[in-house]
Amino acid sequence: MNQNVLILGLHRVGFPPPNAKIRGLFVSPKMLSFELWLLEKLGYRFATLKDAMLDPSGKTAVITFDDGYEDNYIDGLPVLDSYNAPATIFVVTADVGKKDVCWEEAGEQLPADMIDWEMLAELQRKGWEVGSHSHQHIHLDRRRSVDQESLICHSVFAIEERLGTVPISFAYPYGRFDENTKTILRRFGIRFAVTTEAPDRASRAASEDLLELKRLSLGGRRFYHYARVLFRTLAIVGFGESFRTVFREAGTRFVPVIAKRFGR
């Protein structure tokens, strides 16, 4: 993978309810805005995963959303629009448009409303990419090859039928897969797949399997979350000039933002 491509992984946009177990799956709109602002100041352009991988010229940041939550459209889209940033959203096709969705294998029973096909069509018109997250949100590596094939096939064909485009990008549910999964993805025309593994500078510089692309995960809303996002991002893209670039902005936005906790 081109070392100038940075892929970010997100799930939900908003604030975790008190009963949420995996609170890191939520990113506040302001935290999302902060990360986009940071990447913009570091000289990154924004592109979908497909466009970034097909044309990896310059420094490119890819925003990805897993699962296909309705809040990606309601609360995430306005933030991304303000930065002219398209994103890639990976949908669980069996659950598109459903309400109060829970997944047995998720380890958390937190009902969520999912994005519908009309919203996805609008996102696609705005330049977003709709990728596959399988037909069901299950651990693919726990399933027989024939079952994996059915799930991937159903998902790819559903996106093509409903949106008129054949997806070439995929996100592994729970980040789990095996060699059978990758073989099946290639059979159905999937060229790029993202994991839940975190990147580092060495892995980004190395030649990577395009079906095992790593992502920087974002989440949080409090003061220390902003500091963590800042230093994780700079650690991956390189401190040096990046650090100086960011803190040239300190008097105009960064310090006031942190001082106000840039959260709720």
MOJO-V643344 format. One record per backbone hydrogen bond with DSSP energy under -0.5 kcal/mol. NH is the residue of the N-H (numbers start at 1). CO is the residue of the C=O. Records with the same first field share a line. If there is no record, write none. Layout:
BEGIN
NH->CO ; CO
END
This chain:
BEGIN
5->2
6->4 ; 60
7->5
8->62
9->216
10->64
11->25
12->25
14->12 ; 27
20->17
23->21
25->22
26->23
27->12
28->220
32->28
33->29
34->30
35->31
36->32
37->33
38->34
39->35
40->36
41->37
42->38
43->40
44->39
45->59
47->61
52->48
53->49
54->50
55->51
57->55
60->4 ; 58
61->45
62->6
63->61
64->8 ; 62
65->88
66->10
67->90
68->66
70->113
72->69
73->69 ; 70
74->70
75->71
76->71
77->72
79->75
80->76
81->77
82->78
83->79 ; 80
84->81
85->80
86->84
88->63
89->129
90->65 ; 88
91->89 ; 131
92->67
93->91 ; 134
94->135
95->92
96->93
97->115
98->95
101->112
106->103
107->104
110->108
111->109
112->101
114->98
115->68
120->116
121->117
122->118
123->119
124->120
125->121
126->122
127->124
128->123
129->87
131->89 ; 129
132->169
133->91 ; 134
138->136
140->138 ; 176
142->139
143->140
148->144
149->145
150->146
151->147
152->148
153->149
154->150
155->151
156->152
157->153
158->154
159->155
160->156
161->157
162->158
163->159
164->160
165->159
167->165
170->192
171->132
172->194
175->172
176->173
182->178
183->179
184->180
185->181
186->182
187->183
188->184
189->186
190->185
191->168
192->168
193->210
194->170
195->213
204->200
205->201
206->202
208->206
212->209
213->193
215->197
216->7
217->215
218->9
220->26
225->222
226->222 ; 223
227->223
228->224
229->225
230->226
231->227
232->228
233->229
234->230
235->231
236->232
237->233
238->234
242->239
243->239
244->240
245->241
246->242
247->243
248->244
249->246
250->247
252->249
253->249
254->249
255->250
257->253
258->254
259->255
260->256
261->258
262->257
263->260
END
